[in-house]
Amino acid sequence: MKKKRLLTDRSGQLHEDLENELAKTLQEEIDAEIMQSMLRDCGWHEVVISRRHKPEKDIVEQWVKGNVKDGFWTHGPTWLFKNSKEANWFALRWL
């Protein structure tokens, strides 16, 4: 029985799929960094949830949607809030 190669098949499609997925991930990270920078420059307030303390994202999002009225943006562990009081409430609740 022959072992399959993990990185390519005969057509190279798997290798191409991996490259496309990595390119997509890299683009998302670049876009997120640009957005974070723009929002901070506009006066939004940043809160980063520690990797050690990582609550379920769905639970955090549900809390944010129910408690934040002025606007928020998130990517990974980073949350930005338009209102400083809401950012403080978020930090008190989730940090």
N, C-alpha and C positions, 0 to 999 in steps of 0.2 A: 504494500500500500504506500503510495506516494504522499509525502507531506506537502501541504499547500504553503506557498510563500505568503507571508502576512502583508507585505507592503505593496506587492503588485500582482496582478493576474496577467494573462497573456496579452490583453489589450492595454494594460496600464491604467485601467479605469479606477481601480481602488486607490492607486497612488494619486491620480487626479482628483478623486473625491476628497482625499485627506488634505490635499493642497487647498482645495476650494473651501473646505470647512475651516482650516486654519486662517485663510485670508478673511473669511467672514467674521471670525472671532476677533481677529486683529482690528478690523474695521470698526466693529462694535465698541471695542475698548478705546480706540482713538476718538470716535464720536462721543463717547461718554466723557472722556477727559475734556474735550472741547466744551461740551454742555456744562459740565461742572464749573469750569473756569468762567464761562459767560455768566452763569447764575451768581457765582460768588462776586464777580465784578459788578453785578446789578444790585448787590446788597443782600442776597439770600444767605441763610445761615446753615452751615454744614455740621452734621453729626455723623460720626462713623461708628458703627457697631463693631466692637472688638471681635476678633476671630475666636477668642476664648469663650466669649459670651455670645452665642449665636442662636437666638430664638428662631422659631419657625417663621419664615418669611410671610407665609399666608396669614398667620396670626397678627404679625406686625402690620401688614397692609390693611387688614380689617380694622385694626385699632386706628390707624392713620386716617382711613376713609371716614370713620365715624367721628373723629375728633379734630381733624385739621380742616379749616374752612378757607384759608387764604392761599393755599397752593403748596404743593410739594413735588419733588422729583427724586427718583432713586435709581441707583445702579449698584448692584452687589451690596456691600456693607455700607455704602455711602448714601446718606439721605440729606437733601437740601430743602429748607423751608423758607417761604417768603416772609413769614412772621416770626420774629425772635422769640416771642412767648410760646408759640407752638413748638419751636425747636427745643426750647427749654423743657416743656412738658414731655416731649418725645424722649429727650435725654434722661430725664428723671425716671420715666417709665421703663425704658429699654436698656439703659446702661448699668 
